[in-house]
């Protein structure tokens, strides 16, 4: 749940509610206001802000203020001209719909990239590098998206396991190898069976990377590391999960690519050799831009090396 939503839903005292109403009205304008100034505007005492922060699970007002401002800045970035839930309307032409979906997908990727930090990404990549195997825990269409990650990782000799039967996810977590690492994917962060799986993984001391929304959630609290995805869609009132799907796919592509880059020449040669062996005898394309000679591929791409920090 977003901080804004928690502030709106919490049952505060009258003096606390006055401050909350002021914060929700002014939003980013509170950045340069002191506790005394906010309290004065809301006809309350400065200590009331501290009580609000404690109720929200923060150690003090500064922590709550920083998190609230960061969330508001995110919500105001990107998606100014397109609705993630209803990106097109009745009566739009087919080419208008095509353009709007293209813009939506691009916005989702830009949005997700802006949420990434160097330190979190590097930590995630190193966690996956050390793992003997990787377990992906997801439900519904997120499983379909993660299949591409599994496919790509297999092509560079990395084992990724997934469970297609949702009821078996907790069992998969129970049986996970101690040398493995887990990626748990949930937009809401409140999918009960995935929370149970994450808890099981934690009890077995298996590192957990959570991919979820920008708010606080039961699942996020169980992760050793949390990677945030584009958080623009309502749970139900939407045409499709366009932005969520694009965001998750992008993050998994980034993780795969960063792992690939750790041993660039070896992984590239492995891909080329596998393509040469597997695709031998496949009909040649008549499209010149696609056609290539596999013998020359390694020379063309054989540069790179260590993973940059």
JOZI-V388618 format. One record per run of one state. SS is the DSSP state (H for helix, E for strand, C for the rest). FROM is the first residue (numbers start at 1). LEN is the number of residues. If there is no record, write none. Layout:
ss->SS from->FROM len->LEN
ss->SS from->FROM len->LEN
This chain:
ss->C from->1 len->2
ss->H from->3 len->7
ss->C from->10 len->4
ss->H from->14 len->19
ss->C from->33 len->2
ss->H from->35 len->7
ss->C from->42 len->4
ss->H from->46 len->10
ss->C from->56 len->5
ss->H from->61 len->16
ss->C from->77 len->17
ss->H from->94 len->22
ss->C from->116 len->2
ss->H from->118 len->13
ss->C from->131 len->3
ss->E from->134 len->4
ss->C from->138 len->3
ss->H from->141 len->14
ss->C from->155 len->5
ss->E from->160 len->3
ss->C from->163 len->3
ss->H from->166 len->9
ss->C from->175 len->6
ss->E from->181 len->5
ss->C from->186 len->6
ss->H from->192 len->12
ss->C from->204 len->3
ss->E from->207 len->6
ss->C from->213 len->7
ss->H from->220 len->3
ss->C from->223 len->2
ss->E from->225 len->4
ss->C from->229 len->13
ss->H from->242 len->21
ss->C from->263 len->1
ss->H from->264 len->15
ss->C from->279 len->15
ss->H from->294 len->8
ss->C from->302 len->8
